[in-house]
Amino acid sequence: MSVLVARIGKPHSLHGEVTVQAHTDDPMGRFVPGATFVTDAAAGSGVPKSLTIRNARQHKGIWLLAFDGIPDRTGAEGLRGTQLLLDEEDETGNDEDGWYEEELVGLRVLDPAGEPLGTVAGLDVGVAQDRLVVTLTDGTEVLVPLVEAIVPSLDPTAGVVVVDAPPGLFDIAREG
């Protein structure tokens, strides 16, 4: 099974750099020159089956990556939307507190009393903390901070996430 490490965004410079949305808890360890990722891109896009990092840096809190064989902005533009993946067996970290989006999507979301609240629709990776994207039973989409005080139990094997939402958390999403 492959895990999503990053999604490529727009080109950043004339020298083939691209912005990336990191989906890893260890970007400093993953985004290093020489690291190679399997790609997942639209059929016929011309994106290589794998990309190797030539250079990696942060600029104003955004990761910028340059890849071998992508020398300019035109080549970088062709990478937009490409997912960078690693095979799960290639994972070197052992982060028991970390979750991959594919482990979470579809899990049932319950309140502490066991009442259904909705389902997990995704994972929003943030700089300070990650958030569960939850579709409530009424169809409203909310972002739930993935912190133990609000998400006291997360069990992908059982297919359940318990959310102890503070007052008003869901109301904010319904009003917006």
C-alpha positions in Angstrom: 0.0 0.0 0.0 1.3 3.5 -0.8 0.9 6.4 1.5 0.5 10.1 0.4 3.5 12.2 1.4 2.7 15.4 -0.5 0.6 16.9 -3.3 2.3 19.2 -5.8 0.9 22.7 -6.2 1.9 25.6 -8.5 5.4 26.4 -9.8 7.4 28.8 -7.7 10.4 29.9 -9.8 11.9 29.8 -13.2 14.2 26.9 -12.1 11.6 24.2 -11.8 10.6 24.6 -8.1 7.0 23.7 -7.1 5.0 24.3 -3.9 3.8 21.2 -2.1 1.1 20.5 0.4 2.8 18.2 2.9 0.9 15.2 4.1 3.7 13.9 6.4 4.6 14.6 10.0 8.3 14.7 9.1 8.8 17.0 6.1 12.4 17.8 7.2 13.2 14.1 7.1 11.2 13.3 3.9 12.1 16.3 1.7 15.8 15.8 1.3 17.9 15.8 -1.9 18.0 12.3 -3.3 14.7 11.2 -1.8 12.6 9.4 -4.5 8.8 9.2 -4.6 6.4 7.3 -6.7 4.0 9.6 -8.5 0.3 9.5 -9.0 -0.8 11.8 -11.8 -3.5 12.1 -14.5 -3.1 9.6 -17.3 -1.4 11.1 -20.3 0.1 14.0 -18.2 3.6 13.0 -19.0 4.6 13.0 -15.4 7.4 10.5 -14.7 6.5 7.4 -12.7 8.9 8.6 -10.0 10.5 11.9 -9.0 13.8 12.4 -7.1 14.3 15.6 -5.1 17.1 17.8 -6.3 16.6 20.6 -3.8 14.2 21.3 -0.9 13.6 24.4 1.1 11.0 26.3 3.0 9.9 29.8 2.0 7.4 31.7 4.2 6.3 28.4 5.8 5.7 26.7 2.4 7.8 23.8 1.2 9.4 24.3 -2.2 10.8 21.2 -4.0 12.8 20.9 -7.2 13.2 17.5 -8.9 15.9 15.9 -11.1 14.8 16.2 -14.8 12.5 19.2 -14.2 14.8 22.1 -15.1 12.3 25.0 -15.6 8.9 26.5 -14.9 7.2 24.8 -17.9 8.2 21.4 -16.6 7.2 22.3 -13.1 3.7 23.4 -14.3 3.2 19.9 -15.7 3.6 18.4 -12.2 0.7 20.4 -10.7 -1.7 18.1 -8.9 0.7 15.1 -8.8 0.7 13.1 -5.6 4.0 12.0 -4.2 3.8 8.6 -2.6 5.9 6.1 -0.6 5.3 2.4 -0.3 4.3 1.7 3.3 7.1 -0.8 3.7 9.5 2.1 2.8 8.3 4.0 5.9 11.2 4.4 8.3 9.3 6.2 11.1 7.3 4.6 13.8 4.9 7.3 14.7 2.2 5.6 16.7 0.3 8.9 17.2 0.2 9.7 13.4 -2.5 8.8 10.9 -2.7 8.7 7.2 -5.7 10.1 5.4 -6.5 6.8 3.8 -6.7 5.2 7.3 -9.3 7.8 8.4 -11.6 8.4 5.4 -15.0 6.6 5.9 -14.6 6.1 9.7 -17.9 6.6 11.6 -17.8 9.7 13.9 -19.6 9.2 17.3 -20.1 11.5 20.3 -18.9 10.2 23.7 -22.3 8.7 24.3 -22.1 6.6 21.1 -24.5 8.8 19.1 -23.7 9.1 15.4 -22.3 12.5 14.3 -21.2 11.7 10.8 -18.3 10.3 8.9 -14.6 11.3 8.3 -14.3 12.8 4.8 -10.6 13.7 4.9 -7.6 15.0 6.8 -6.6 18.6 6.6 -2.9 18.8 7.4 -2.0 22.0 9.1 1.2 23.7 10.2 0.3 23.7 13.9 -2.1 20.8 14.0 -4.1 18.5 11.7 -7.9 18.6 11.5 -10.4 15.8 10.6 -12.7 16.8 7.8 -16.1 15.5 9.1 -19.3 15.4 7.1 -22.1 15.6 9.8 -25.3 13.6 9.4 -27.0 16.8 8.1 -24.4 17.1 5.3 -22.5 20.0 6.9 -18.7 19.7 6.6 -16.7 20.7 9.7 -13.0 20.7 10.6 -12.3 19.0 13.9 -8.9 19.7 15.5 -7.1 16.3 15.8 -6.2 16.8 19.5 -6.8 14.3 22.3 -9.0 16.8 24.2 -11.5 16.8 21.3 -10.8 13.4 19.7 -10.3 11.1 22.7 -10.5 7.9 20.7 -9.6 7.0 17.2 -9.7 3.4 16.2 -9.4 2.7 12.4 -9.6 -1.1 13.1 -13.0 -0.7 14.7 -14.0 2.0 12.1 -14.8 4.6 14.7 -13.7 8.0 15.9 -15.1 9.6 19.1 -15.4 13.3 19.0 -16.1 15.3 22.2 -16.8 18.6 20.5 -16.7 21.8 22.5 -19.9 23.8 22.6 -20.4 25.7 19.3 -17.8 23.8 17.2 -20.4 22.4 14.8 -22.6 25.6 15.0 -19.8 27.7 13.5 -19.7 25.5 10.4 -23.5 25.5 10.0 -23.6 29.3 10.2 -20.8 29.8 7.6 
